[in-house]
Amino acid sequence: MTRDSPPDLLVLHAVRLTGFADTPVIAHRFGLDATEAEEALRDAESRGWVGHTAFAGTGGWSLTDSGRAENERRLAAELARAGGADEVRAVHREFLPLNARLLRACTDWQIRPAAGDRLAVNDHSDPAWDARILRELADIDRALAPLADRLGSVLTRFRGYDTRFAAALARARAGEGAWVDRTDVDSCHRVWFELHEDLIATLGLDRHAEP
């Protein structure tokens, strides 16, 4: 049976996944009430798990080291109760080769080697080059859907990555190139990075120690 996560865990985890965001964004990540999210954030702040900083007219929450450890402890306990650790680990193994393809595609979207400059910026003047990358992202999209279904069958908080990725890809294919790799919109790259962070946080892994 799929397990729902408690709101206070979702709030702490949303801070982990977004990296740095203010209360409305944190609340929106898992569809929580903004007032409830604010209360959970203030409680986490009092425990030293999150901190709020503001500069240049913007502000946001981020995890402290102790908050990161608490997040991983609670995620591990939740996964153990759900009995889905083997399945999440199996999905992670299948995710890794797709991750390498996604990173390559995003690099190719940003860089198109030219004569005398192998790091030339992709100015998107070659439709064949960009079309190849979009086809690769479509292949990745198709491979992601069953993995997302398997994750969502373990924990409901895993649901939505496939639909978000597909929505970003649809916008990119419609001519909005920013939806491939921009970090300030829910782009293919941003959704994928978030899923990767979710997997390693849930399994207690080190991103830099992955094969």
Disulfide bonds with the S-S distance in Angstrom:
none
